[in-house]
Amino acid sequence: MMKRKYLALACAAAIPLSGCQTTPEQARLMRNIGCAGVGIGFGALVSSKTGASDLGAAASGLAAGALCAGLANLWVKELEKRDQEQLALATQEAAISDQPQTFTSDTGVKAKVTVEPATPAPNQKTAQVKVLKDKVEQTPPLTVVNKPYSANSRVNVRSGPGTDYKVVGAVNAGEVRQVVGKVNNAPWFMVAEGGAGSGYVYSSLLTPSAQEAPKLTASGPVNVVDVPLQCKTVKQEVTLAGDSEATVKELKICQDKNGAWQSA
């Protein structure tokens, strides 16, 4: 299996962004992708380092195009297009991980993105999630992710979001699995097998992938669970080149039925 140097990618793709400095190559790629292609841009950035050629699959890494469009309206007077794009990627990852994201771009812009706790989407919109009855003991409140991730090392898959739950499987180092969702207020991902949730993996042990998850076969009967879609308030603190104080703006983002975050 092809080696994936995700640490080298982290600054380019905003996964994670903390302490990152954008390189000239990364900046060139950011300039080329455009707001409409930010989702593909994430995959292109990964592809440029891994050698992956399927940009259709790579685009599934982060579906941030619509979010970028919302940010363009919010920051059009202050930021260049490439910085808007990088801010969109940081916002998408902050929304998924619930962790602050920071970056410094080659234009001298510094940014920090934080999110407030999730609230239900308007009109109680939900997404239907399949789970394997024989492997998943419980389905706590989730935030839909629906993105491919790879394992940093061999990791256990557990029947619930905690180390006290039994082990029901494993993901090998470098193996790609679809992440169905993230447990609200807890660092656990539900991973899929054959299109159905098959258990939980500690979130820091997985990394966003540019490759599609393999088409596995579900090993048992499934339940269908309605998972409420979420909205979050994002705070963006941006310090422009030459400024000593940050400009702070807030943006409300909500999930679509596939789990992608968009400006509300």
C-alpha positions as CSV (number, residue, x, y, z in Angstrom):
1,M,0.0,0.0,0.0
2,M,1.2,3.5,-0.9
3,K,2.8,5.4,2.0
4,R,1.0,8.5,3.1
5,K,3.0,11.3,4.5
6,Y,0.2,13.2,6.1
7,L,2.4,15.1,8.5
8,A,3.9,16.8,5.4
9,L,0.4,17.6,4.3
10,A,-0.9,19.0,7.5
11,C,-0.3,22.7,6.8
12,A,-1.5,22.4,3.2
13,A,-4.8,20.7,3.9
14,A,-5.5,22.2,7.4
15,I,-5.5,18.7,9.0
16,P,-4.5,19.8,11.7
17,L,-3.4,23.4,11.2
18,S,-1.9,24.2,14.6
19,G,1.5,25.8,14.2
20,C,1.5,25.5,10.4
21,Q,3.4,27.7,7.9
22,T,2.2,27.5,4.3
23,T,5.0,26.7,1.8
24,P,5.2,28.3,-1.6
25,E,4.0,25.0,-3.3
26,Q,1.0,24.8,-0.9
27,A,0.2,28.4,-1.5
28,R,0.3,27.9,-5.3
29,L,-2.1,25.0,-5.0
30,M,-4.4,27.0,-2.8
31,R,-4.5,29.8,-5.4
32,N,-5.4,27.4,-8.2
33,I,-8.3,25.6,-6.6
34,G,-10.9,28.3,-6.3
35,C,-13.8,28.5,-4.0
36,A,-15.9,26.1,-6.1
37,G,-13.2,23.5,-5.8
38,V,-12.1,23.7,-2.2
39,G,-13.3,20.2,-1.6
40,I,-11.4,18.9,-4.6
41,G,-8.5,21.2,-3.6
42,F,-8.1,19.3,-0.3
43,G,-7.8,16.1,-2.3
44,A,-5.5,17.7,-4.8
45,L,-3.2,18.9,-2.0
46,V,-3.1,15.3,-0.6
47,S,-2.7,13.9,-4.1
48,S,0.3,16.1,-4.8
49,K,2.1,14.4,-1.8
50,T,0.8,10.8,-2.0
51,G,0.7,10.3,-5.8
52,A,-3.0,9.6,-5.8
53,S,-4.6,10.2,-9.2
54,D,-8.3,9.9,-8.6
55,L,-9.4,13.4,-7.8
56,G,-13.0,12.3,-7.7
57,A,-12.2,10.1,-4.7
58,A,-9.8,12.8,-3.3
59,A,-12.6,15.4,-3.3
60,S,-14.4,13.4,-0.6
61,G,-11.6,14.4,1.8
62,L,-13.3,17.6,2.8
63,A,-16.5,18.9,1.1
64,A,-15.8,22.6,1.9
65,G,-16.8,24.3,-1.4
66,A,-20.1,25.7,-0.2
67,L,-18.5,26.7,3.1
68,C,-15.8,28.6,1.2
69,A,-18.5,30.5,-0.7
70,G,-20.0,31.7,2.6
71,L,-16.6,32.7,3.9
72,A,-15.9,34.7,0.7
73,N,-18.9,36.9,1.5
74,L,-17.8,37.3,5.1
75,W,-14.2,38.2,4.5
76,V,-14.2,39.5,0.9
77,K,-13.0,43.0,2.0
78,E,-10.2,41.7,4.2
79,L,-8.7,38.6,2.7
80,E,-7.3,37.4,-0.6
81,K,-9.0,34.5,-2.2
82,R,-6.4,32.0,-1.2
83,D,-6.6,33.0,2.4
84,Q,-10.4,32.7,2.2
85,E,-9.9,29.2,0.9
86,Q,-7.5,28.2,3.6
87,L,-9.8,29.6,6.3
88,A,-12.6,27.5,4.8
89,L,-10.5,24.4,5.2
90,A,-9.6,25.3,8.7
91,T,-13.3,25.9,9.5
92,Q,-14.4,22.6,8.1
93,E,-11.8,20.7,10.2
94,A,-12.7,22.6,13.3
95,A,-16.3,21.7,12.8
96,I,-15.5,18.0,12.4
97,S,-13.0,17.7,15.2
98,D,-14.4,20.3,17.7
99,Q,-10.7,21.4,18.1
100,P,-9.2,24.8,17.5
101,Q,-7.4,25.2,14.2
102,T,-4.7,27.8,13.5
103,F,-2.5,28.7,10.5
104,T,-0.2,31.4,9.1
105,S,-0.3,31.9,5.4
106,D,2.4,33.0,3.0
107,T,0.7,36.4,2.8
108,G,1.3,36.9,6.5
109,V,-2.3,36.3,7.6
110,K,-2.7,34.5,10.9
111,A,-6.0,32.8,11.8
112,K,-7.5,30.9,14.7
113,V,-10.8,29.0,14.3
114,T,-12.9,27.8,17.2
115,V,-16.4,26.3,17.4
116,E,-19.1,26.5,20.0
117,P,-21.0,23.3,21.1
118,A,-23.4,21.9,18.4
119,T,-27.1,22.6,18.4
120,P,-29.8,20.8,16.4
121,A,-30.4,21.9,12.9
122,P,-33.6,23.8,12.1
123,N,-36.7,21.7,11.7
124,Q,-35.0,18.8,13.5
125,K,-33.5,17.5,10.3
126,T,-31.9,14.1,10.5
127,A,-29.7,11.7,8.6
128,Q,-30.3,8.0,8.5
129,V,-27.3,5.9,9.7
130,K,-27.1,2.1,9.4
131,V,-25.3,0.2,12.2
132,L,-24.4,-3.4,12.6
133,K,-26.6,-4.9,15.4
134,D,-24.1,-7.5,16.4
135,K,-21.2,-5.1,16.8
136,V,-22.5,-1.7,18.0
137,E,-23.9,-1.8,21.5
138,Q,-25.1,1.8,21.6
139,T,-25.4,4.8,19.3
140,P,-25.0,8.0,21.3
141,P,-25.6,11.4,19.8
142,L,-23.4,11.8,16.7
143,T,-22.3,14.5,14.4
144,V,-22.4,13.1,10.9
145,V,-18.9,13.1,9.2
146,N,-19.3,10.7,6.2
147,K,-15.6,11.0,5.1
148,P,-12.8,8.5,4.5
149,Y,-10.0,8.3,7.1
150,S,-6.9,6.1,7.4
151,A,-5.4,4.6,10.5
152,N,-2.1,6.0,11.8
153,S,-1.3,2.5,13.2
154,R,-3.2,-0.7,13.9
155,V,-6.2,0.3,16.1
156,N,-9.0,-1.5,17.8
157,V,-12.6,-1.0,16.9
158,R,-14.9,-1.1,19.9
159,S,-18.6,-1.7,20.4
160,G,-19.0,1.6,22.1
161,P,-17.2,5.0,22.5
162,G,-14.8,4.0,25.3
163,T,-12.0,1.7,26.2
164,D,-14.3,-0.2,28.6
165,Y,-16.3,-1.5,25.6
166,K,-15.3,-4.8,24.0
167,V,-13.1,-5.0,20.9
168,V,-15.2,-6.0,17.8
169,G,-12.6,-5.5,15.1
170,A,-9.5,-3.7,14.0
171,V,-8.2,-1.3,11.4
172,N,-4.6,-1.9,10.2
173,A,-2.1,0.9,9.7
174,G,-2.7,2.8,6.5
175,E,-6.1,1.1,6.0
176,V,-8.9,3.5,4.9
177,R,-12.3,3.3,6.4
178,Q,-15.4,5.5,6.1
179,V,-16.1,7.5,9.2
180,V,-19.8,7.7,9.7
181,G,-19.8,10.2,12.5
182,K,-18.2,11.7,15.6
183,V,-19.6,11.2,19.0
184,N,-20.8,14.5,20.4
185,N,-18.5,15.9,23.1
186,A,-16.3,12.8,23.0
187,P,-13.2,12.0,20.9
188,W,-14.6,8.9,19.2
189,F,-15.4,8.2,15.6
190,M,-17.9,5.6,14.4
191,V,-16.4,3.7,11.5
192,A,-18.2,1.8,8.8
193,E,-18.1,-1.7,7.4
194,G,-20.1,-2.4,4.2
195,G,-21.9,0.9,4.5
196,A,-23.0,0.4,8.2
197,G,-21.4,1.6,11.4
198,S,-19.4,-1.2,12.8
199,G,-17.9,0.3,16.0
200,Y,-15.8,3.1,17.4
201,V,-12.2,4.2,17.1
202,Y,-10.5,6.9,19.2
203,S,-10.5,9.9,16.8
204,S,-6.8,11.0,17.2
205,L,-5.8,7.6,15.8
206,L,-7.3,8.3,12.4
207,T,-6.3,10.9,9.7
208,P,-8.4,12.2,6.8
209,S,-7.7,10.3,3.6
210,A,-7.7,11.3,-0.1
211,Q,-8.7,7.7,-1.0
212,E,-12.1,6.2,-1.0
213,A,-12.9,3.6,1.6
214,P,-13.0,0.1,0.2
215,K,-16.4,-1.5,-0.6
216,L,-16.5,-3.9,2.4
217,T,-19.4,-6.4,2.9
218,A,-21.5,-5.9,6.0
219,S,-21.1,-8.8,8.4
220,G,-24.5,-9.1,9.9
221,P,-28.0,-7.6,10.3
222,V,-28.3,-3.8,10.6
223,N,-30.4,-1.3,12.4
224,V,-31.3,2.1,11.0
225,V,-30.8,5.0,13.4
226,D,-32.0,8.6,12.8
227,V,-29.1,11.0,13.7
228,P,-30.0,14.6,14.2
229,L,-28.0,17.0,11.9
230,Q,-26.1,19.8,13.7
231,C,-25.5,23.5,13.5
232,K,-22.5,25.2,15.1
233,T,-21.3,28.7,15.6
234,V,-17.7,29.3,14.4
235,K,-15.5,32.1,15.7
236,Q,-12.8,33.2,13.3
237,E,-10.0,35.4,14.7
238,V,-7.9,36.8,11.8
239,T,-4.9,39.0,12.1
240,L,-3.9,40.6,8.9
241,A,-0.3,41.2,7.9
242,G,1.1,44.1,9.7
243,D,-1.8,44.3,12.2
244,S,-1.3,43.7,15.9
245,E,-4.9,42.9,16.8
246,A,-7.2,40.3,15.3
247,T,-10.5,40.9,13.6
248,V,-13.1,38.6,15.0
249,K,-16.2,37.4,13.1
250,E,-18.7,34.6,13.7
251,L,-20.4,32.4,11.2
252,K,-23.2,29.9,11.7
253,I,-22.7,26.7,9.8
254,C,-25.1,23.7,9.5
255,Q,-24.8,20.2,8.0
256,D,-26.5,19.0,4.9
257,K,-27.9,15.4,4.7
258,N,-24.4,14.1,3.8
259,G,-22.8,15.7,6.8
260,A,-20.9,18.5,4.9
261,W,-20.8,21.8,6.7
262,Q,-22.2,24.9,4.9
263,S,-22.7,28.5,5.9
264,A,-26.3,28.9,7.2
